[in-house]
Amino acid sequence: MKRIVLLALIAMLSVNTYSQKKKPVAKKPTTTAASGLAKVDNLVAEVKKGNFQVTINENGKEKDAMIVKAVDAGFKPTNCKLSSFTASGTKLYLLTWTEIVQIKTNKKTEDITNVYSVIYEITNKKQVFSNTQTTNHITEIVSLGGTAATETQEKIRRDGFEFILNPDGSVTQKSKKQENKLVYDATKMEFVTKK
């Protein structure tokens, strides 16, 4: 009988020590100010000194910067991308990012998503195009008549244009009722309506 109890005790201790081993924790990649939010060629999109900016590097050192907008400490853009393309023989850079804001009260919640698309001509350090698309998802508790009964209503409001960069370097802006096609004019250094 003592042997059975002793074997059971040893078996339980060995199972317990085997199952309690710690597994190694996988390190998550972190984005620091030094690495930036998005990179392409010699450009880095980053938050630095209270500004969201595109930094121009030369030989690994900061040469110049173009300020996109002044921001506060809570600024956390998502889906930040920086890409290059050619339009009318000129190399341009597209910076896109998304900002999500939530406004919440007792009876109403608004989830506001702003998608920004900005095109830069780096050699002259000029912003040549900008687009903002806002989607507002509203959830509201509405009182029915004068009674205590309520219902939850949802609405989606869209403002601005959807931005599409075409393979030929032209830009299309779409909304529910309108579509604009724009091409880059290298002499004016801006996007103009396609004729």
Secondary structure as UniProt FT lines:
FT   HELIX           2..19
FT   TURN            33..35
FT   STRAND          38..40
FT   TURN            41..42
FT   STRAND          43..48
FT   TURN            49..50
FT   STRAND          51..58
FT   TURN            59..60
FT   STRAND          61..70
FT   TURN            73..74
FT   STRAND          78..87
FT   TURN            88..89
FT   STRAND          90..104
FT   STRAND          108..121
FT   TURN            122..125
FT   STRAND          126..143
FT   TURN            145..146
FT   STRAND          150..160
FT   STRAND          162..165
FT   TURN            167..168
FT   STRAND          171..174
FT   STRAND          179..185
FT   TURN            186..189
FT   STRAND          190..193
//
